[in-house]
Amino acid sequence: MDLKEYIKAMLDWFSVIINELKGYGEVIPKEKLVGNLIDSIPGSWDSKKTTSIEVKNLKMLKFDKLIGCLLTHEMMSNERKA
């Protein structure tokens, strides 16, 4: 993810990659998707990354739940800046 890129754009790109891999028959475990998504988030989001890892067991964290948390965090950050 680029520093000026919105989380939605990064998630859309991530989904394209996942869907292409599925098209080739690659099955990616949910835990790996969650881990890769967290790793893709830039350093400016370190507090959110750390919270996601510490508060939620990564094996129990659902991919959709993580996406919702990231979108909410971005929305709240943008509201504070406005």
Contact map, one row per residue, 1 for C-alpha under 8 A:
1110101001000000000000000000000000000001110000000000000000000000000000000000000000
1111100000000000000000000000000000000000010000000000000000000000000000000000000000
1111100000000000000000000000000000000000010100000000000000000000000000000000000000
0111110000000000000000000000000000000000000000000000000000000000000000000000000000
1111111011000000000000000000000000000000000000000000000000000000000000000000000000
0001111111000000000000000000000000000000000000000000000000000000000000000100000000
1000111111100000000000000000000000000000000000000000000000000000000001100100000000
0000011111110000000000000000000000000000000000000000000000000000000000100000000000
0000111111111000000000000000000000000000000000000000000000000000000000000000000000
1000111111111100000000000000000000000000000000000000000000000000000000000000000000
0000001111111110000000000000000000000000000000000000000000000000001000000000000000
0000000111111111000000000000000000000000000000000000000000000000000000000000000000
0000000011111111100000000000000000000000000000000000000000000000000000000000000000
0000000001111111110000000000000000001000000000000000000000000000000000000000000000
0000000000111111111000000000000000000000000000000000000000000000000000000000000000
0000000000011111111100000000000000000000000000000000000000000000000000000000000000
0000000000001111111110000000000000000000000000000000000000000000000000000000000000
0000000000000111111111000000000000000000000000000000000000000000000000000000000000
0000000000000011111111100000000000000000000000000000000000000000000000000000000000
0000000000000001111111110000000000000000000000000000000000000000000000000000000000
0000000000000000111111111110000000000000000000000000000000000000000000000000000000
0000000000000000011111111110000000000000000000000000000000000000000000000000000000
0000000000000000001111111100000000000000000000000000000000000000000000000000000000
0000000000000000000111111100000000000000000000000000000000000000000000000000000000
0000000000000000000011111110000000000000000000000000000000000000000000000000000000
0000000000000000000011111111000000000000000000000000000000000000000000000000000000
0000000000000000000011001111100000000000000000000000000000000000000000000000000000
0000000000000000000000000111110110000000000000000000000000000000000000000000000000
0000000000000000000000000011111110000000000000000000000000000000000000000000000000
0000000000000000000000000001111111000000000000000000000000000110000000000000000000
0000000000000000000000000000111111100000000000000000000001101000000000000000000000
0000000000000000000000000001111111110000000000000000000000000000000000000000000000
0000000000000000000000000001111111111000000000000000000000000010000000000000000000
0000000000000000000000000000011111111100000000000000000001001110010000000000000000
0000000000000000000000000000001111111110000000000000000001000000000000000000000000
0000000000000000000000000000000111111111000000000000000000000000000000000000000000
0000000000000100000000000000000011111111100000000000000000000000000000000000000000
0000000000000000000000000000000001111111100000001000000000000000000000000000000000
0000000000000000000000000000000000111111110000000000000000000000000000000000000000
1000000000000000000000000000000000011111110000000000000000000000000000000000000000
1000000000000000000000000000000000001111111010001000000000000000000000000000000000
1110000000000000000000000000000000000011111111000000000000000000000000000000000000
0000000000000000000000000000000000000000111111000000000000000000000000000000000000
0010000000000000000000000000000000000000011111100000000000000000000000000000000000
0000000000000000000000000000000000000000111111111000000000000000000000000000000000
0000000000000000000000000000000000000000011111111100000000000000000000000000000000
0000000000000000000000000000000000000000000111111110000000000000000000000000000000
0000000000000000000000000000000000000000000011111111000000000000000001001000000000
0000000000000000000000000000000000000100100011111111100000000000000000000000000000
0000000000000000000000000000000000000000000001111111110000000000000000000000000000
0000000000000000000000000000000000000000000000111111111100000000000000000000000000
0000000000000000000000000000000000000000000000011111111101000000010000000000000000
0000000000000000000000000000000000000000000000001111111111000000000000000000000000
0000000000000000000000000000000000000000000000000111111110000000000000000000000000
0000000000000000000000000000000000000000000000000011111110000000000000000000000000
0000000000000000000000000000000000000000000000000011111111011000000000000000000000
0000000000000000000000000000000000000000000000000000111111111000000000000000000000
0000000000000000000000000000001001100000000000000001100111111000000000000000000000
0000000000000000000000000000001000000000000000000000000011111000000000000000000000
0000000000000000000000000000000000000000000000000000000111111100000000000000000000
0000000000000000000000000000001001000000000000000000000111111110110000000000000000
0000000000000000000000000000010001000000000000000000000000011111110000000000000000
0000000000000000000000000000010011000000000000000000000000001111111000000000000000
0000000000000000000000000000000000000000000000000000000000000111111100000000000000
0000000000000000000000000000000000000000000000000000000000001111111110000000000000
0000000000000000000000000000000001000000000000000001000000001111111111000000000000
0000000000100000000000000000000000000000000000000000000000000011111111100000000000
0000000000000000000000000000000000000000000000000000000000000001111111110000000000
0000000000000000000000000000000000000000000000000000000000000000111111111000000000
0000001000000000000000000000000000000000000000010000000000000000011111111100000000
0000001100000000000000000000000000000000000000000000000000000000001111111110000000
0000000000000000000000000000000000000000000000000000000000000000000111111111000000
0000000000000000000000000000000000000000000000010000000000000000000011111111100000
0000011000000000000000000000000000000000000000000000000000000000000001111111110000
0000000000000000000000000000000000000000000000000000000000000000000000111111111000
0000000000000000000000000000000000000000000000000000000000000000000000011111111100
0000000000000000000000000000000000000000000000000000000000000000000000001111111110
0000000000000000000000000000000000000000000000000000000000000000000000000111111111
0000000000000000000000000000000000000000000000000000000000000000000000000011111111
0000000000000000000000000000000000000000000000000000000000000000000000000001111111
0000000000000000000000000000000000000000000000000000000000000000000000000000111111
0000000000000000000000000000000000000000000000000000000000000000000000000000011111
